[in-house]
Amino acid sequence: MPALTARTAQADIVIIHGGRAEPPPLREERVVVRRGYVWDPGHYGWRHHRYVWSRGRYVRERRGYEWSPGRWEQHDDHHDWHDGEWHPHR
């Protein structure tokens, strides 16, 4: 009898401590729909004690999952970056 295996989505949680000031407003990007891909929008990253813009990118689609883009969240006296991740469809 073959062994049964459960496939699970692994999530790497990346939290980057940013500055005390809120990140600048997002830049507008031109997005062209590409079959088989989802758009991961651009965002400001925290590098060398300042916010630096990173352009958006296409991420290969995963059947049965939806992409949740990265986000900044205020935490106490600073902002934390949480990387984007895949979530199973509900």
N, CA and C atoms as an extended XYZ file, in Angstrom:
270
Properties=species:S:1:pos:R:3:atomname:S:1:resname:S:1:resid:I:1 pbc="F F F"
N         0.843       -1.163        0.000 N   MET     1
C         0.000        0.000        0.000 CA  MET     1
C         0.898        1.238        0.000 C   MET     1
N         0.635        2.210       -0.907 N   PRO     2
C         1.503        3.390       -0.980 CA  PRO     2
C         1.321        4.281        0.249 C   PRO     2
N         2.400        4.930        0.637 N   ALA     3
C         2.354        5.854        1.780 CA  ALA     3
C         1.657        7.141        1.359 C   ALA     3
N         0.808        7.644        2.229 N   LEU     4
C         0.123        8.905        1.958 CA  LEU     4
C         0.920       10.040        2.576 C   LEU     4
N         1.052       11.118        1.820 N   THR     5
C         1.762       12.283        2.342 CA  THR     5
C         0.855       13.500        2.226 C   THR     5
N         0.932       14.354        3.180 N   ALA     6
C         0.166       15.609        3.151 CA  ALA     6
C         1.094       16.715        2.692 C   ALA     6
N         0.614       17.471        1.720 N   ARG     7
C         1.397       18.594        1.217 CA  ARG     7
C         0.900       19.864        1.876 C   ARG     7
N         1.772       20.595        2.482 N   THR     8
C         1.378       21.838        3.135 CA  THR     8
C         2.186       22.984        2.563 C   THR     8
N         1.600       24.158        2.632 N   ALA     9
C         2.307       25.356        2.188 CA  ALA     9
C         3.195       25.828        3.325 C   ALA     9
N         4.451       25.990        3.041 N   GLN    10
C         5.369       26.473        4.059 CA  GLN    10
C         5.441       27.983        3.962 C   GLN    10
N         5.375       28.646        5.080 N   ALA    11
C         5.440       30.094        5.103 CA  ALA    11
C         6.706       30.522        5.819 C   ALA    11
N         7.524       31.272        5.123 N   ASP    12
C         8.684       31.879        5.751 CA  ASP    12
C         8.231       33.254        6.221 C   ASP    12
N         8.263       33.465        7.510 N   ILE    13
C         7.838       34.744        8.040 CA  ILE    13
C         9.071       35.617        8.187 C   ILE    13
N         9.057       36.733        7.477 N   VAL    14
C        10.176       37.654        7.525 CA  VAL    14
C         9.654       38.973        8.066 C   VAL    14
N        10.216       39.413        9.164 N   ILE    15
C         9.832       40.702        9.731 CA  ILE    15
C        11.076       41.561        9.785 C   ILE    15
N        10.998       42.724        9.176 N   ILE    16
C        12.113       43.656        9.158 CA  ILE    16
C        11.678       44.885        9.936 C   ILE    16
N        12.462       45.279       10.903 N   HIS    17
C        12.154       46.473       11.676 CA  HIS    17
C        12.557       47.688       10.855 C   HIS    17
N        11.600       48.573       10.640 N   GLY    18
C        11.838       49.774        9.859 CA  GLY    18
C        12.002       50.992       10.738 C   GLY    18
N        11.778       52.139       10.126 N   GLY    19
C        11.964       53.389       10.826 CA  GLY    19
C        10.789       53.750       11.713 C   GLY    19
N        10.964       54.841       12.418 N   ARG    20
C         9.889       55.351       13.268 CA  ARG    20
C         8.830       56.051       12.405 C   ARG    20
N         9.299       56.705       11.352 N   ALA    21
C         8.375       57.408       10.451 CA  ALA    21
C         7.634       56.403        9.568 C   ALA    21
N         6.409       56.753        9.211 N   GLU    22
C         5.608       55.919        8.320 CA  GLU    22
C         6.264       55.872        6.940 C   GLU    22
N         6.182       54.729        6.226 N   PRO    23
C         6.744       54.666        4.874 CA  PRO    23
C         6.050       55.682        3.961 C   PRO    23
N         6.751       56.177        2.935 N   PRO    24
C         6.138       57.120        1.982 CA  PRO    24
C         4.963       56.462        1.258 C   PRO    24
N         4.097       57.287        0.637 N   PRO    25
C         2.983       56.719       -0.146 CA  PRO    25
C         3.521       55.843       -1.283 C   PRO    25
N         2.765       54.804       -1.619 N   LEU    26
C         3.179       53.900       -2.696 CA  LEU    26
C         3.195       54.631       -4.026 C   LEU    26
N         4.076       54.215       -4.906 N   ARG    27
C         4.155       54.779       -6.255 CA  ARG    27
C         3.169       54.039       -7.153 C   ARG    27
N         2.695       54.731       -8.150 N   GLU    28
C         1.786       54.097       -9.106 CA  GLU    28
C         2.628       53.312      -10.115 C   GLU    28
N         2.193       52.085      -10.391 N   GLU    29
C         2.911       51.235      -11.334 CA  GLU    29
C         1.947       50.762      -12.420 C   GLU    29
N         2.465       50.640      -13.608 N   ARG    30
C         1.668       50.120      -14.720 CA  ARG    30
C         1.745       48.601      -14.687 C   ARG    30
N         0.564       47.967      -14.617 N   VAL    31
C         0.514       46.507      -14.521 CA  VAL    31
C        -0.190       45.949      -15.754 C   VAL    31
N         0.445       45.001      -16.402 N   VAL    32
C        -0.135       44.304      -17.542 CA  VAL    32
C        -0.478       42.890      -17.074 C   VAL    32
N        -1.720       42.478      -17.287 N   VAL    33
C        -2.135       41.142      -16.854 CA  VAL    33
C        -1.347       40.096      -17.636 C   VAL    33
N        -0.761       39.159      -16.929 N   ARG    34
C        -0.008       38.069      -17.546 CA  ARG    34
C        -0.614       36.756      -17.093 C   ARG    34
N        -1.022       35.964      -18.051 N   ARG    35
C        -1.631       34.669      -17.742 CA  ARG    35
C        -0.645       33.794      -16.964 C   ARG    35
N        -1.125       33.203      -15.856 N   GLY    36
C        -0.298       32.316      -15.058 CA  GLY    36
C         0.525       33.027      -13.991 C   GLY    36
N         0.331       34.354      -13.858 N   TYR    37
C         1.097       35.120      -12.877 CA  TYR    37
C         0.174       36.051      -12.100 C   TYR    37
N         0.593       36.395      -10.902 N   VAL    38
C        -0.093       37.429      -10.119 CA  VAL    38
C         0.904       38.562       -9.921 C   VAL    38
N         0.387       39.753       -9.686 N   TRP    39
C         1.235       40.919       -9.508 CA  TRP    39
C         1.521       41.137       -8.024 C   TRP    39
N         2.780       41.229       -7.681 N   ASP    40
C         3.204       41.578       -6.332 CA  ASP    40
C         3.609       43.050       -6.405 C   ASP    40
N         2.801       43.950       -5.850 N   PRO    41
C         3.054       45.386       -6.029 CA  PRO    41
C         4.359       45.855       -5.391 C   PRO    41
N         4.872       46.955       -5.929 N   GLY    42
C         6.078       47.555       -5.389 CA  GLY    42
C         5.833       48.067       -3.971 C   GLY    42
N         6.910       48.273       -3.255 N   HIS    43
C         6.809       48.745       -1.877 CA  HIS    43
C         8.125       49.412       -1.471 C   HIS    43
N         8.076       50.108       -0.377 N   TYR    44
C         9.296       50.686        0.181 CA  TYR    44
C         9.917       49.696        1.153 C   TYR    44
N        11.190       49.439        0.969 N   GLY    45
C        11.931       48.600        1.888 CA  GLY    45
C        12.761       49.481        2.808 C   GLY    45
N        13.265       48.929        3.878 N   TRP    46
C        14.081       49.664        4.832 CA  TRP    46
C        15.527       49.220        4.680 C   TRP    46
N        16.368       50.109        4.156 N   ARG    47
C        17.778       49.793        3.931 CA  ARG    47
C        18.650       50.975        4.341 C   ARG    47
N        19.686       50.685        5.064 N   HIS    48
C        20.652       51.717        5.468 CA  HIS    48
C        19.967       52.900        6.150 C   HIS    48
N        19.002       52.582        7.015 N   HIS    49
C        18.307       53.589        7.833 CA  HIS    49
C        17.437       54.549        7.032 C   HIS    49
N        16.915       54.075        5.891 N   ARG    50
C        15.977       54.899        5.115 CA  ARG    50
C        15.098       53.995        4.256 C   ARG    50
N        13.975       54.533        3.805 N   TYR    51
C        13.070       53.797        2.934 CA  TYR    51
C        13.566       53.883        1.490 C   TYR    51
N        13.589       52.740        0.814 N   VAL    52
C        14.054       52.643       -0.576 CA  VAL    52
C        12.985       51.903       -1.372 C   VAL    52
N        12.616       52.431       -2.541 N   TRP    53
C        11.565       51.835       -3.372 CA  TRP    53
C        12.057       50.565       -4.068 C   TRP    53
N        11.224       49.528       -4.030 N   SER    54
C        11.453       48.290       -4.784 CA  SER    54
C        10.276       48.124       -5.739 C   SER    54
N        10.567       47.975       -7.025 N   ARG    55
C         9.505       47.835       -8.029 CA  ARG    55
C         8.735       46.547       -7.830 C   ARG    55
N         7.475       46.555       -8.295 N   GLY    56
C         6.652       45.361       -8.249 CA  GLY    56
C         7.199       44.285       -9.172 C   GLY    56
N         6.649       43.077       -9.020 N   ARG    57
C         7.137       41.958       -9.837 CA  ARG    57
C         6.009       40.954      -10.043 C   ARG    57
N         6.177       40.136      -11.051 N   TYR    58
C         5.229       39.056      -11.309 CA  TYR    58
C         5.672       37.812      -10.538 C   TYR    58
N         4.698       37.142       -9.942 N   VAL    59
C         4.955       35.914       -9.200 CA  VAL    59
C         4.136       34.812       -9.855 C   VAL    59
N         4.774       33.678      -10.117 N   ARG    60
C         4.048       32.574      -10.762 CA  ARG    60
C         2.878       32.145       -9.891 C   ARG    60
N         1.730       32.035      -10.531 N   GLU    61
C         0.492       31.652       -9.858 CA  GLU    61
C         0.606       30.249       -9.253 C   GLU    61
N        -0.063       30.050       -8.112 N   ARG    62
C        -0.123       28.725       -7.479 CA  ARG    62
C        -1.591       28.321       -7.419 C   ARG    62
N        -1.908       27.273       -8.100 N   ARG    63
C        -3.289       26.798       -8.149 CA  ARG    63
C        -3.786       26.485       -6.732 C   ARG    63
N        -4.977       27.010       -6.401 N   GLY    64
C        -5.567       26.762       -5.092 CA  GLY    64
C        -5.112       27.733       -4.009 C   GLY    64
N        -4.283       28.718       -4.373 N   TYR    65
C        -3.771       29.687       -3.408 CA  TYR    65
C        -3.983       31.105       -3.925 C   TYR    65
N        -4.011       32.055       -3.000 N   GLU    66
C        -4.063       33.459       -3.388 CA  GLU    66
C        -2.882       34.188       -2.757 C   GLU    66
N        -2.377       35.176       -3.461 N   TRP    67
C        -1.212       35.918       -3.015 CA  TRP    67
C        -1.652       37.076       -2.124 C   TRP    67
N        -1.027       37.198       -0.983 N   SER    68
C        -1.259       38.313       -0.068 CA  SER    68
C         0.033       39.136       -0.057 C   SER    68
N        -0.006       40.359       -0.607 N   PRO    69
C         1.219       41.161       -0.707 CA  PRO    69
C         1.802       41.517        0.655 C   PRO    69
N         3.084       41.867        0.656 N   GLY    70
C         3.747       42.312        1.872 CA  GLY    70
C         3.121       43.605        2.377 C   GLY    70
N         3.398       43.928        3.644 N   ARG    71
C         2.776       45.117        4.223 CA  ARG    71
C         3.615       45.638        5.384 C   ARG    71
N         3.489       46.925        5.606 N   TRP    72
C         4.080       47.564        6.772 CA  TRP    72
C         3.018       47.651        7.855 C   TRP    72
N         3.407       47.386        9.092 N   GLU    73
C         2.499       47.531       10.231 CA  GLU    73
C         3.215       48.314       11.321 C   GLU    73
N         2.485       49.242       11.924 N   GLN    74
C         3.064       49.998       13.024 CA  GLN    74
C         3.122       49.104       14.257 C   GLN    74
N         4.234       49.152       14.955 N   HIS    75
C         4.430       48.350       16.167 CA  HIS    75
C         5.176       49.217       17.182 C   HIS    75
N         4.496       49.559       18.251 N   ASP    76
C         5.070       50.444       19.269 CA  ASP    76
C         5.575       51.729       18.613 C   ASP    76
N         6.888       51.982       18.658 N   ASP    77
C         7.426       53.243       18.141 CA  ASP    77
C         8.092       53.109       16.772 C   ASP    77
N         7.842       52.002       16.056 N   HIS    78
C         8.458       51.808       14.746 CA  HIS    78
C         7.494       51.033       13.840 C   HIS    78
N         7.911       50.797       12.594 N   HIS    79
C         7.125       50.039       11.630 CA  HIS    79
C         7.842       48.734       11.310 C   HIS    79
N         7.069       47.655       11.147 N   ASP    80
C         7.614       46.342       10.797 CA  ASP    80
C         7.108       45.934        9.423 C   ASP    80
N         7.998       45.355        8.625 N   TRP    81
C         7.639       44.841        7.299 CA  TRP    81
C         7.374       43.345        7.404 C   TRP    81
N         6.259       42.899        6.822 N   HIS    82
C         5.906       41.481        6.750 CA  HIS    82
C         5.887       41.103        5.269 C   HIS    82
N         6.716       40.133        4.888 N   ASP    83
C         6.789       39.698        3.486 CA  ASP    83
C         5.453       39.160        2.998 C   ASP    83
N         5.236       39.225        1.683 N   GLY    84
C         4.050       38.631        1.076 CA  GLY    84
C         4.075       37.126        1.229 C   GLY    84
N         2.883       36.511        1.133 N   GLU    85
C         2.805       35.060        1.304 CA  GLU    85
C         1.570       34.500        0.617 C   GLU    85
N         1.604       33.204        0.374 N   TRP    86
C         0.492       32.493       -0.238 CA  TRP    86
C        -0.456       31.979        0.839 C   TRP    86
N        -1.770       32.074        0.560 N   HIS    87
C        -2.794       31.545        1.469 CA  HIS    87
C        -3.716       30.627        0.668 C   HIS    87
N        -4.125       29.497        1.224 N   PRO    88
C        -5.072       28.631        0.516 CA  PRO    88
C        -6.398       29.371        0.293 C   PRO    88
N        -7.005       29.112       -0.866 N   HIS    89
C        -8.331       29.696       -1.119 CA  HIS    89
C        -9.301       29.217       -0.068 C   HIS    89
N       -10.221       30.056        0.299 N   ARG    90
C       -11.222       29.673        1.320 CA  ARG    90
C       -12.550       29.427        0.672 C   ARG    90
